Amino acid sequence: MAAITHVKERAAEQASSMSADQQALVRVLANDLHRLNQSIMQAVEAGISVELIRSARHHGGGGNWGDLLVPVIVTNGAGTP
């Protein structure tokens, strides 16, 4: 539980140095990642293995970058186990 508290404190500290627009975009990203994680868990429960691989790195101004991902999907036969 201490690790979660540390992560939340670090995130709050990082957010305090961001503009309101940047904070809003981070919240959108966090929500999208949460939905992605839920979809991955549903796929795994349906018998699909999912691996996310970096396909490219997007570079912006000022040295900013972000990893772009593609899924590698593996099924273990047909249908749900």
PDB file of N, CA, C and O in Angstrom:
ATOM      1  N   MET A   1       0.818  -1.198   0.000  1.00  0.00           N
ATOM      2  CA  MET A   1       0.000   0.000   0.000  1.00  0.00           C
ATOM      3  C   MET A   1       0.861   1.261   0.000  1.00  0.00           C
ATOM      4  O   MET A   1       0.455   2.293  -0.534  1.00  0.00           O
ATOM      5  N   ALA A   2       2.040   1.179   0.594  1.00  0.00           N
ATOM      6  CA  ALA A   2       2.932   2.334   0.636  1.00  0.00           C
ATOM      7  C   ALA A   2       3.392   2.726  -0.765  1.00  0.00           C
ATOM      8  O   ALA A   2       3.564   3.908  -1.061  1.00  0.00           O
ATOM      9  N   ALA A   3       3.591   1.724  -1.627  1.00  0.00           N
ATOM     10  CA  ALA A   3       4.027   2.002  -2.996  1.00  0.00           C
ATOM     11  C   ALA A   3       2.965   2.791  -3.752  1.00  0.00           C
ATOM     12  O   ALA A   3       3.293   3.704  -4.510  1.00  0.00           O
ATOM     13  N   ILE A   4       1.685   2.445  -3.549  1.00  0.00           N
ATOM     14  CA  ILE A   4       0.595   3.166  -4.215  1.00  0.00           C
ATOM     15  C   ILE A   4       0.565   4.611  -3.747  1.00  0.00           C
ATOM     16  O   ILE A   4       0.390   5.522  -4.556  1.00  0.00           O
ATOM     17  N   THR A   5       0.734   4.828  -2.447  1.00  0.00           N
ATOM     18  CA  THR A   5       0.758   6.188  -1.902  1.00  0.00           C
ATOM     19  C   THR A   5       1.905   6.972  -2.512  1.00  0.00           C
ATOM     20  O   THR A   5       1.742   8.139  -2.867  1.00  0.00           O
ATOM     21  N   HIS A   6       3.070   6.336  -2.636  1.00  0.00           N
ATOM     22  CA  HIS A   6       4.229   7.006  -3.228  1.00  0.00           C
ATOM     23  C   HIS A   6       3.958   7.386  -4.680  1.00  0.00           C
ATOM     24  O   HIS A   6       4.304   8.487  -5.109  1.00  0.00           O
ATOM     25  N   VAL A   7       3.342   6.483  -5.435  1.00  0.00           N
ATOM     26  CA  VAL A   7       3.027   6.752  -6.840  1.00  0.00           C
ATOM     27  C   VAL A   7       2.061   7.932  -6.936  1.00  0.00           C
ATOM     28  O   VAL A   7       2.250   8.819  -7.768  1.00  0.00           O
ATOM     29  N   LYS A   8       1.035   7.951  -6.097  1.00  0.00           N
ATOM     30  CA  LYS A   8       0.066   9.050  -6.120  1.00  0.00           C
ATOM     31  C   LYS A   8       0.733  10.376  -5.752  1.00  0.00           C
ATOM     32  O   LYS A   8       0.439  11.406  -6.360  1.00  0.00           O
ATOM     33  N   GLU A   9       1.622  10.357  -4.770  1.00  0.00           N
ATOM     34  CA  GLU A   9       2.329  11.586  -4.380  1.00  0.00           C
ATOM     35  C   GLU A   9       3.220  12.078  -5.511  1.00  0.00           C
ATOM     36  O   GLU A   9       3.281  13.277  -5.782  1.00  0.00           O
ATOM     37  N   ARG A  10       3.912  11.152  -6.172  1.00  0.00           N
ATOM     38  CA  ARG A  10       4.785  11.526  -7.282  1.00  0.00           C
ATOM     39  C   ARG A  10       3.968  12.097  -8.440  1.00  0.00           C
ATOM     40  O   ARG A  10       4.358  13.094  -9.047  1.00  0.00           O
ATOM     41  N   ALA A  11       2.837  11.466  -8.742  1.00  0.00           N
ATOM     42  CA  ALA A  11       1.977  11.949  -9.825  1.00  0.00           C
ATOM     43  C   ALA A  11       1.456  13.349  -9.506  1.00  0.00           C
ATOM     44  O   ALA A  11       1.420  14.211 -10.384  1.00  0.00           O
ATOM     45  N   ALA A  12       1.051  13.580  -8.250  1.00  0.00           N
ATOM     46  CA  ALA A  12       0.552  14.902  -7.858  1.00  0.00           C
ATOM     47  C   ALA A  12       1.659  15.947  -7.971  1.00  0.00           C
ATOM     48  O   ALA A  12       1.410  17.076  -8.395  1.00  0.00           O
ATOM     49  N   GLU A  13       2.874  15.574  -7.594  1.00  0.00           N
ATOM     50  CA  GLU A  13       4.011  16.496  -7.690  1.00  0.00           C
ATOM     51  C   GLU A  13       4.306  16.847  -9.145  1.00  0.00           C
ATOM     52  O   GLU A  13       4.560  18.007  -9.465  1.00  0.00           O
ATOM     53  N   GLN A  14       4.272  15.847 -10.025  1.00  0.00           N
ATOM     54  CA  GLN A  14       4.522  16.093 -11.439  1.00  0.00           C
ATOM     55  C   GLN A  14       3.413  16.945 -12.045  1.00  0.00           C
ATOM     56  O   GLN A  14       3.683  17.830 -12.857  1.00  0.00           O
ATOM     57  N   ALA A  15       2.182  16.685 -11.659  1.00  0.00           N
ATOM     58  CA  ALA A  15       1.046  17.424 -12.206  1.00  0.00           C
ATOM     59  C   ALA A  15       1.094  18.889 -11.804  1.00  0.00           C
ATOM     60  O   ALA A  15       0.627  19.752 -12.547  1.00  0.00           O
ATOM     61  N   SER A  16       1.648  19.175 -10.648  1.00  0.00           N
ATOM     62  CA  SER A  16       1.677  20.565 -10.181  1.00  0.00           C
ATOM     63  C   SER A  16       2.557  21.443 -11.071  1.00  0.00           C
ATOM     64  O   SER A  16       2.409  22.665 -11.076  1.00  0.00           O
ATOM     65  N   SER A  17       3.469  20.829 -11.819  1.00  0.00           N
ATOM     66  CA  SER A  17       4.334  21.602 -12.704  1.00  0.00           C
ATOM     67  C   SER A  17       3.769  21.692 -14.122  1.00  0.00           C
ATOM     68  O   SER A  17       4.411  22.253 -15.010  1.00  0.00           O
ATOM     69  N   MET A  18       2.570  21.142 -14.342  1.00  0.00           N
ATOM     70  CA  MET A  18       1.950  21.160 -15.672  1.00  0.00           C
ATOM     71  C   MET A  18       0.893  22.238 -15.758  1.00  0.00           C
ATOM     72  O   MET A  18       0.306  22.649 -14.757  1.00  0.00           O
ATOM     73  N   SER A  19       0.665  22.687 -16.988  1.00  0.00           N
ATOM     74  CA  SER A  19      -0.430  23.629 -17.217  1.00  0.00           C
ATOM     75  C   SER A  19      -1.758  22.889 -17.077  1.00  0.00           C
ATOM     76  O   SER A  19      -1.796  21.658 -17.060  1.00  0.00           O
ATOM     77  N   ALA A  20      -2.830  23.642 -16.978  1.00  0.00           N
ATOM     78  CA  ALA A  20      -4.162  23.032 -16.869  1.00  0.00           C
ATOM     79  C   ALA A  20      -4.464  22.173 -18.103  1.00  0.00           C
ATOM     80  O   ALA A  20      -5.047  21.097 -17.976  1.00  0.00           O
ATOM     81  N   ASP A  21      -4.072  22.641 -19.296  1.00  0.00           N
ATOM     82  CA  ASP A  21      -4.284  21.865 -20.523  1.00  0.00           C
ATOM     83  C   ASP A  21      -3.499  20.553 -20.487  1.00  0.00           C
ATOM     84  O   ASP A  21      -4.015  19.509 -20.883  1.00  0.00           O
ATOM     85  N   GLN A  22      -2.259  20.607 -20.017  1.00  0.00           N
ATOM     86  CA  GLN A  22      -1.452  19.399 -19.922  1.00  0.00           C
ATOM     87  C   GLN A  22      -2.059  18.419 -18.919  1.00  0.00           C
ATOM     88  O   GLN A  22      -2.108  17.217 -19.178  1.00  0.00           O
ATOM     89  N   GLN A  23      -2.518  18.923 -17.784  1.00  0.00           N
ATOM     90  CA  GLN A  23      -3.148  18.063 -16.784  1.00  0.00           C
ATOM     91  C   GLN A  23      -4.393  17.388 -17.353  1.00  0.00           C
ATOM     92  O   GLN A  23      -4.639  16.210 -17.097  1.00  0.00           O
ATOM     93  N   ALA A  24      -5.183  18.146 -18.131  1.00  0.00           N
ATOM     94  CA  ALA A  24      -6.393  17.574 -18.749  1.00  0.00           C
ATOM     95  C   ALA A  24      -6.016  16.467 -19.729  1.00  0.00           C
ATOM     96  O   ALA A  24      -6.679  15.430 -19.777  1.00  0.00           O
ATOM     97  N   LEU A  25      -4.965  16.678 -20.505  1.00  0.00           N
ATOM     98  CA  LEU A  25      -4.527  15.656 -21.462  1.00  0.00           C
ATOM     99  C   LEU A  25      -4.005  14.412 -20.749  1.00  0.00           C
ATOM    100  O   LEU A  25      -4.214  13.296 -21.226  1.00  0.00           O
ATOM    101  N   VAL A  26      -3.336  14.586 -19.626  1.00  0.00           N
ATOM    102  CA  VAL A  26      -2.868  13.440 -18.856  1.00  0.00           C
ATOM    103  C   VAL A  26      -4.055  12.648 -18.319  1.00  0.00           C
ATOM    104  O   VAL A  26      -4.017  11.418 -18.302  1.00  0.00           O
ATOM    105  N   ARG A  27      -5.108  13.335 -17.879  1.00  0.00           N
ATOM    106  CA  ARG A  27      -6.312  12.639 -17.408  1.00  0.00           C
ATOM    107  C   ARG A  27      -6.964  11.853 -18.545  1.00  0.00           C
ATOM    108  O   ARG A  27      -7.406  10.723 -18.338  1.00  0.00           O
ATOM    109  N   VAL A  28      -7.028  12.442 -19.748  1.00  0.00           N
ATOM    110  CA  VAL A  28      -7.583  11.733 -20.911  1.00  0.00           C
ATOM    111  C   VAL A  28      -6.741  10.491 -21.199  1.00  0.00           C
ATOM    112  O   VAL A  28      -7.285   9.410 -21.426  1.00  0.00           O
ATOM    113  N   LEU A  29      -5.418  10.643 -21.190  1.00  0.00           N
ATOM    114  CA  LEU A  29      -4.525   9.518 -21.437  1.00  0.00           C
ATOM    115  C   LEU A  29      -4.722   8.425 -20.384  1.00  0.00           C
ATOM    116  O   LEU A  29      -4.787   7.243 -20.722  1.00  0.00           O
ATOM    117  N   ALA A  30      -4.816   8.813 -19.122  1.00  0.00           N
ATOM    118  CA  ALA A  30      -5.020   7.843 -18.042  1.00  0.00           C
ATOM    119  C   ALA A  30      -6.341   7.097 -18.224  1.00  0.00           C
ATOM    120  O   ALA A  30      -6.397   5.884 -18.021  1.00  0.00           O
ATOM    121  N   ASN A  31      -7.398   7.805 -18.602  1.00  0.00           N
ATOM    122  CA  ASN A  31      -8.696   7.159 -18.835  1.00  0.00           C
ATOM    123  C   ASN A  31      -8.623   6.192 -20.012  1.00  0.00           C
ATOM    124  O   ASN A  31      -9.159   5.086 -19.945  1.00  0.00           O
ATOM    125  N   ASP A  32      -7.961   6.609 -21.093  1.00  0.00           N
ATOM    126  CA  ASP A  32      -7.819   5.738 -22.262  1.00  0.00           C
ATOM    127  C   ASP A  32      -7.013   4.486 -21.913  1.00  0.00           C
ATOM    128  O   ASP A  32      -7.350   3.387 -22.352  1.00  0.00           O
ATOM    129  N   LEU A  33      -5.948   4.651 -21.123  1.00  0.00           N
ATOM    130  CA  LEU A  33      -5.146   3.493 -20.715  1.00  0.00           C
ATOM    131  C   LEU A  33      -5.948   2.554 -19.826  1.00  0.00           C
ATOM    132  O   LEU A  33      -5.804   1.335 -19.920  1.00  0.00           O
ATOM    133  N   HIS A  34      -6.782   3.105 -18.975  1.00  0.00           N
ATOM    134  CA  HIS A  34      -7.637   2.280 -18.123  1.00  0.00           C
ATOM    135  C   HIS A  34      -8.576   1.434 -18.984  1.00  0.00           C
ATOM    136  O   HIS A  34      -8.742   0.239 -18.739  1.00  0.00           O
ATOM    137  N   ARG A  35      -9.193   2.064 -20.000  1.00  0.00           N
ATOM    138  CA  ARG A  35     -10.082   1.325 -20.906  1.00  0.00           C
ATOM    139  C   ARG A  35      -9.309   0.267 -21.696  1.00  0.00           C
ATOM    140  O   ARG A  35      -9.804  -0.842 -21.900  1.00  0.00           O
ATOM    141  N   LEU A  36      -8.094   0.609 -22.140  1.00  0.00           N
ATOM    142  CA  LEU A  36      -7.257  -0.355 -22.856  1.00  0.00           C
ATOM    143  C   LEU A  36      -6.946  -1.551 -21.958  1.00  0.00           C
ATOM    144  O   LEU A  36      -7.046  -2.697 -22.396  1.00  0.00           O
ATOM    145  N   ASN A  37      -6.575  -1.295 -20.718  1.00  0.00           N
ATOM    146  CA  ASN A  37      -6.274  -2.384 -19.790  1.00  0.00           C
ATOM    147  C   ASN A  37      -7.492  -3.268 -19.558  1.00  0.00           C
ATOM    148  O   ASN A  37      -7.362  -4.489 -19.470  1.00  0.00           O
ATOM    149  N   GLN A  38      -8.670  -2.668 -19.459  1.00  0.00           N
ATOM    150  CA  GLN A  38      -9.892  -3.456 -19.305  1.00  0.00           C
ATOM    151  C   GLN A  38     -10.120  -4.337 -20.534  1.00  0.00           C
ATOM    152  O   GLN A  38     -10.477  -5.507 -20.396  1.00  0.00           O
ATOM    153  N   SER A  39      -9.920  -3.792 -21.723  1.00  0.00           N
ATOM    154  CA  SER A  39     -10.083  -4.563 -22.959  1.00  0.00           C
ATOM    155  C   SER A  39      -9.084  -5.702 -23.033  1.00  0.00           C
ATOM    156  O   SER A  39      -9.431  -6.800 -23.469  1.00  0.00           O
ATOM    157  N   ILE A  40      -7.852  -5.461 -22.616  1.00  0.00           N
ATOM    158  CA  ILE A  40      -6.834  -6.514 -22.622  1.00  0.00           C
ATOM    159  C   ILE A  40      -7.246  -7.627 -21.664  1.00  0.00           C
ATOM    160  O   ILE A  40      -7.128  -8.804 -22.004  1.00  0.00           O
ATOM    161  N   MET A  41      -7.728  -7.275 -20.473  1.00  0.00           N
ATOM    162  CA  MET A  41      -8.158  -8.304 -19.515  1.00  0.00           C
ATOM    163  C   MET A  41      -9.323  -9.119 -20.072  1.00  0.00           C
ATOM    164  O   MET A  41      -9.372 -10.333 -19.875  1.00  0.00           O
ATOM    165  N   GLN A  42     -10.260  -8.471 -20.763  1.00  0.00           N
ATOM    166  CA  GLN A  42     -11.376  -9.192 -21.370  1.00  0.00           C
ATOM    167  C   GLN A  42     -10.879 -10.140 -22.458  1.00  0.00           C
ATOM    168  O   GLN A  42     -11.353 -11.271 -22.561  1.00  0.00           O
ATOM    169  N   ALA A  43      -9.932  -9.684 -23.265  1.00  0.00           N
ATOM    170  CA  ALA A  43      -9.376 -10.535 -24.322  1.00  0.00           C
ATOM    171  C   ALA A  43      -8.667 -11.743 -23.721  1.00  0.00           C
ATOM    172  O   ALA A  43      -8.817 -12.860 -24.217  1.00  0.00           O
ATOM    173  N   VAL A  44      -7.898 -11.528 -22.658  1.00  0.00           N
ATOM    174  CA  VAL A  44      -7.189 -12.623 -22.003  1.00  0.00           C
ATOM    175  C   VAL A  44      -8.182 -13.633 -21.443  1.00  0.00           C
ATOM    176  O   VAL A  44      -7.980 -14.840 -21.573  1.00  0.00           O
ATOM    177  N   GLU A  45      -9.243 -13.151 -20.825  1.00  0.00           N
ATOM    178  CA  GLU A  45     -10.267 -14.053 -20.275  1.00  0.00           C
ATOM    179  C   GLU A  45     -10.976 -14.836 -21.380  1.00  0.00           C
ATOM    180  O   GLU A  45     -11.503 -15.919 -21.128  1.00  0.00           O
ATOM    181  N   ALA A  46     -10.993 -14.297 -22.604  1.00  0.00           N
ATOM    182  CA  ALA A  46     -11.619 -14.971 -23.741  1.00  0.00           C
ATOM    183  C   ALA A  46     -10.641 -15.901 -24.464  1.00  0.00           C
ATOM    184  O   ALA A  46     -10.984 -16.472 -25.499  1.00  0.00           O
ATOM    185  N   GLY A  47      -9.423 -16.056 -23.927  1.00  0.00           N
ATOM    186  CA  GLY A  47      -8.465 -16.986 -24.517  1.00  0.00           C
ATOM    187  C   GLY A  47      -7.493 -16.380 -25.501  1.00  0.00           C
ATOM    188  O   GLY A  47      -6.904 -17.097 -26.310  1.00  0.00           O
ATOM    189  N   ILE A  48      -7.313 -15.072 -25.449  1.00  0.00           N
ATOM    190  CA  ILE A  48      -6.397 -14.388 -26.362  1.00  0.00           C
ATOM    191  C   ILE A  48      -5.239 -13.825 -25.557  1.00  0.00           C
ATOM    192  O   ILE A  48      -5.446 -13.206 -24.513  1.00  0.00           O
ATOM    193  N   SER A  49      -4.022 -14.038 -26.040  1.00  0.00           N
ATOM    194  CA  SER A  49      -2.848 -13.424 -25.422  1.00  0.00           C
ATOM    195  C   SER A  49      -2.553 -12.125 -26.160  1.00  0.00           C
ATOM    196  O   SER A  49      -2.627 -12.063 -27.387  1.00  0.00           O
ATOM    197  N   VAL A  50      -2.218 -11.091 -25.397  1.00  0.00           N
ATOM    198  CA  VAL A  50      -1.990  -9.769 -25.974  1.00  0.00           C
ATOM    199  C   VAL A  50      -0.649  -9.232 -25.475  1.00  0.00           C
ATOM    200  O   VAL A  50      -0.382  -9.200 -24.274  1.00  0.00           O
ATOM    201  N   GLU A  51       0.177  -8.817 -26.415  1.00  0.00           N
ATOM    202  CA  GLU A  51       1.435  -8.156 -26.076  1.00  0.00           C
ATOM    203  C   GLU A  51       1.461  -6.826 -26.813  1.00  0.00           C
ATOM    204  O   GLU A  51       1.181  -6.775 -28.011  1.00  0.00           O
ATOM    205  N   LEU A  52       1.792  -5.755 -26.112  1.00  0.00           N
ATOM    206  CA  LEU A  52       1.913  -4.444 -26.739  1.00  0.00           C
ATOM    207  C   LEU A  52       3.382  -4.191 -27.058  1.00  0.00           C
ATOM    208  O   LEU A  52       4.255  -4.336 -26.202  1.00  0.00           O
ATOM    209  N   ILE A  53       3.634  -3.812 -28.298  1.00  0.00           N
ATOM    210  CA  ILE A  53       4.989  -3.578 -28.787  1.00  0.00           C
ATOM    211  C   ILE A  53       5.089  -2.139 -29.282  1.00  0.00           C
ATOM    212  O   ILE A  53       4.177  -1.639 -29.941  1.00  0.00           O
ATOM    213  N   ARG A  54       6.183  -1.486 -28.967  1.00  0.00           N
ATOM    214  CA  ARG A  54       6.388  -0.138 -29.502  1.00  0.00           C
ATOM    215  C   ARG A  54       6.655  -0.240 -30.995  1.00  0.00           C
ATOM    216  O   ARG A  54       7.594  -0.907 -31.429  1.00  0.00           O
ATOM    217  N   SER A  55       5.808   0.437 -31.777  1.00  0.00           N
ATOM    218  CA  SER A  55       5.965   0.411 -33.232  1.00  0.00           C
ATOM    219  C   SER A  55       6.739   1.610 -33.737  1.00  0.00           C
ATOM    220  O   SER A  55       7.356   1.562 -34.801  1.00  0.00           O
ATOM    221  N   ALA A  56       6.704   2.678 -32.973  1.00  0.00           N
ATOM    222  CA  ALA A  56       7.390   3.904 -33.374  1.00  0.00           C
ATOM    223  C   ALA A  56       7.465   4.825 -32.171  1.00  0.00           C
ATOM    224  O   ALA A  56       6.843   4.578 -31.138  1.00  0.00           O
ATOM    225  N   ARG A  57       8.223   5.867 -32.321  1.00  0.00           N
ATOM    226  CA  ARG A  57       8.285   6.901 -31.303  1.00  0.00           C
ATOM    227  C   ARG A  57       7.960   8.228 -31.984  1.00  0.00           C
ATOM    228  O   ARG A  57       8.605   8.621 -32.956  1.00  0.00           O
ATOM    229  N   HIS A  58       6.943   8.909 -31.451  1.00  0.00           N
ATOM    230  CA  HIS A  58       6.534  10.208 -31.991  1.00  0.00           C
ATOM    231  C   HIS A  58       7.321  11.299 -31.265  1.00  0.00           C
ATOM    232  O   HIS A  58       7.338  11.355 -30.035  1.00  0.00           O
ATOM    233  N   HIS A  59       7.973  12.165 -32.046  1.00  0.00           N
ATOM    234  CA  HIS A  59       8.752  13.263 -31.471  1.00  0.00           C
ATOM    235  C   HIS A  59       8.029  14.577 -31.712  1.00  0.00           C
ATOM    236  O   HIS A  59       7.571  14.853 -32.821  1.00  0.00           O
ATOM    237  N   GLY A  60       7.933  15.377 -30.671  1.00  0.00           N
ATOM    238  CA  GLY A  60       7.328  16.697 -30.770  1.00  0.00           C
ATOM    239  C   GLY A  60       8.391  17.762 -30.576  1.00  0.00           C
ATOM    240  O   GLY A  60       9.587  17.469 -30.550  1.00  0.00           O
ATOM    241  N   GLY A  61       7.948  18.984 -30.443  1.00  0.00           N
ATOM    242  CA  GLY A  61       8.881  20.070 -30.211  1.00  0.00           C
ATOM    243  C   GLY A  61       9.461  20.030 -28.805  1.00  0.00           C
ATOM    244  O   GLY A  61       8.859  19.452 -27.900  1.00  0.00           O
ATOM    245  N   GLY A  62      10.590  20.623 -28.623  1.00  0.00           N
ATOM    246  CA  GLY A  62      11.179  20.759 -27.301  1.00  0.00           C
ATOM    247  C   GLY A  62      11.698  19.463 -26.704  1.00  0.00           C
ATOM    248  O   GLY A  62      11.877  19.378 -25.489  1.00  0.00           O
ATOM    249  N   GLY A  63      11.946  18.442 -27.537  1.00  0.00           N
ATOM    250  CA  GLY A  63      12.485  17.191 -27.032  1.00  0.00           C
ATOM    251  C   GLY A  63      11.447  16.237 -26.455  1.00  0.00           C
ATOM    252  O   GLY A  63      11.810  15.215 -25.873  1.00  0.00           O
ATOM    253  N   ASN A  64      10.168  16.548 -26.606  1.00  0.00           N
ATOM    254  CA  ASN A  64       9.121  15.661 -26.097  1.00  0.00           C
ATOM    255  C   ASN A  64       8.932  14.494 -27.045  1.00  0.00           C
ATOM    256  O   ASN A  64       9.117  14.632 -28.254  1.00  0.00           O
ATOM    257  N   TRP A  65       8.562  13.338 -26.493  1.00  0.00           N
ATOM    258  CA  TRP A  65       8.337  12.146 -27.315  1.00  0.00           C
ATOM    259  C   TRP A  65       7.311  11.258 -26.640  1.00  0.00           C
ATOM    260  O   TRP A  65       7.035  11.390 -25.447  1.00  0.00           O
ATOM    261  N   GLY A  66       6.747  10.344 -27.433  1.00  0.00           N
ATOM    262  CA  GLY A  66       5.808   9.365 -26.910  1.00  0.00           C
ATOM    263  C   GLY A  66       5.876   8.096 -27.731  1.00  0.00           C
ATOM    264  O   GLY A  66       6.022   8.139 -28.953  1.00  0.00           O
ATOM    265  N   ASP A  67       5.770   6.972 -27.056  1.00  0.00           N
ATOM    266  CA  ASP A  67       5.810   5.683 -27.734  1.00  0.00           C
ATOM    267  C   ASP A  67       4.443   5.360 -28.334  1.00  0.00           C
ATOM    268  O   ASP A  67       3.414   5.541 -27.683  1.00  0.00           O
ATOM    269  N   LEU A  68       4.441   4.884 -29.570  1.00  0.00           N
ATOM    270  CA  LEU A  68       3.234   4.422 -30.252  1.00  0.00           C
ATOM    271  C   LEU A  68       3.257   2.901 -30.222  1.00  0.00           C
ATOM    272  O   LEU A  68       4.303   2.288 -30.436  1.00  0.00           O
ATOM    273  N   LEU A  69       2.108   2.294 -29.957  1.00  0.00           N
ATOM    274  CA  LEU A  69       2.042   0.860 -29.722  1.00  0.00           C
ATOM    275  C   LEU A  69       1.171   0.134 -30.733  1.00  0.00           C
ATOM    276  O   LEU A  69       0.227   0.705 -31.279  1.00  0.00           O
ATOM    277  N   VAL A  70       1.497  -1.133 -30.978  1.00  0.00           N
ATOM    278  CA  VAL A  70       0.647  -2.033 -31.750  1.00  0.00           C
ATOM    279  C   VAL A  70       0.505  -3.316 -30.937  1.00  0.00           C
ATOM    280  O   VAL A  70       1.435  -3.707 -30.231  1.00  0.00           O
ATOM    281  N   PRO A  71      -0.648  -3.972 -31.030  1.00  0.00           N
ATOM    282  CA  PRO A  71      -0.800  -5.241 -30.312  1.00  0.00           C
ATOM    283  C   PRO A  71      -0.301  -6.419 -31.148  1.00  0.00           C
ATOM    284  O   PRO A  71      -0.453  -6.442 -32.369  1.00  0.00           O
ATOM    285  N   VAL A  72       0.290  -7.383 -30.472  1.00  0.00           N
ATOM    286  CA  VAL A  72       0.589  -8.680 -31.058  1.00  0.00           C
ATOM    287  C   VAL A  72      -0.389  -9.633 -30.393  1.00  0.00           C
ATOM    288  O   VAL A  72      -0.382  -9.792 -29.172  1.00  0.00           O
ATOM    289  N   ILE A  73      -1.232 -10.268 -31.201  1.00  0.00           N
ATOM    290  CA  ILE A  73      -2.319 -11.115 -30.705  1.00  0.00           C
ATOM    291  C   ILE A  73      -2.001 -12.579 -30.990  1.00  0.00           C
ATOM    292  O   ILE A  73      -1.593 -12.928 -32.098  1.00  0.00           O
ATOM    293  N   VAL A  74      -2.188 -13.430 -29.988  1.00  0.00           N
ATOM    294  CA  VAL A  74      -1.998 -14.868 -30.136  1.00  0.00           C
ATOM    295  C   VAL A  74      -3.227 -15.559 -29.551  1.00  0.00           C
ATOM    296  O   VAL A  74      -3.643 -15.274 -28.427  1.00  0.00           O
ATOM    297  N   THR A  75      -3.797 -16.468 -30.333  1.00  0.00           N
ATOM    298  CA  THR A  75      -4.924 -17.252 -29.820  1.00  0.00           C
ATOM    299  C   THR A  75      -4.448 -18.669 -29.555  1.00  0.00           C
ATOM    300  O   THR A  75      -3.550 -19.173 -30.231  1.00  0.00           O
ATOM    301  N   ASN A  76      -5.048 -19.294 -28.580  1.00  0.00           N
ATOM    302  CA  ASN A  76      -4.711 -20.676 -28.220  1.00  0.00           C
ATOM    303  C   ASN A  76      -5.842 -21.590 -28.685  1.00  0.00           C
ATOM    304  O   ASN A  76      -6.529 -22.193 -27.861  1.00  0.00           O
ATOM    305  N   GLY A  77      -6.036 -21.694 -29.982  1.00  0.00           N
ATOM    306  CA  GLY A  77      -7.104 -22.513 -30.531  1.00  0.00           C
ATOM    307  C   GLY A  77      -8.338 -21.668 -30.766  1.00  0.00           C
ATOM    308  O   GLY A  77      -8.304 -20.447 -30.614  1.00  0.00           O
ATOM    309  N   ALA A  78      -9.419 -22.317 -31.133  1.00  0.00           N
ATOM    310  CA  ALA A  78     -10.655 -21.609 -31.470  1.00  0.00           C
ATOM    311  C   ALA A  78     -11.570 -21.518 -30.249  1.00  0.00           C
ATOM    312  O   ALA A  78     -11.720 -22.479 -29.494  1.00  0.00           O
ATOM    313  N   GLY A  79     -12.174 -20.348 -30.074  1.00  0.00           N
ATOM    314  CA  GLY A  79     -13.194 -20.182 -29.043  1.00  0.00           C
ATOM    315  C   GLY A  79     -12.647 -19.948 -27.659  1.00  0.00           C
ATOM    316  O   GLY A  79     -11.437 -19.926 -27.437  1.00  0.00           O
ATOM    317  N   THR A  80     -13.565 -19.773 -26.738  1.00  0.00           N
ATOM    318  CA  THR A  80     -13.240 -19.521 -25.345  1.00  0.00           C
ATOM    319  C   THR A  80     -12.871 -20.838 -24.662  1.00  0.00           C
ATOM    320  O   THR A  80     -13.515 -21.857 -24.912  1.00  0.00           O
ATOM    321  N   PRO A  81     -11.843 -20.836 -23.800  1.00  0.00           N
ATOM    322  CA  PRO A  81     -11.433 -22.080 -23.146  1.00  0.00           C
ATOM    323  C   PRO A  81     -12.513 -22.627 -22.235  1.00  0.00           C
ATOM    324  O   PRO A  81     -12.324 -23.671 -21.610  1.00  0.00           O
TER     325      PRO A  81
END
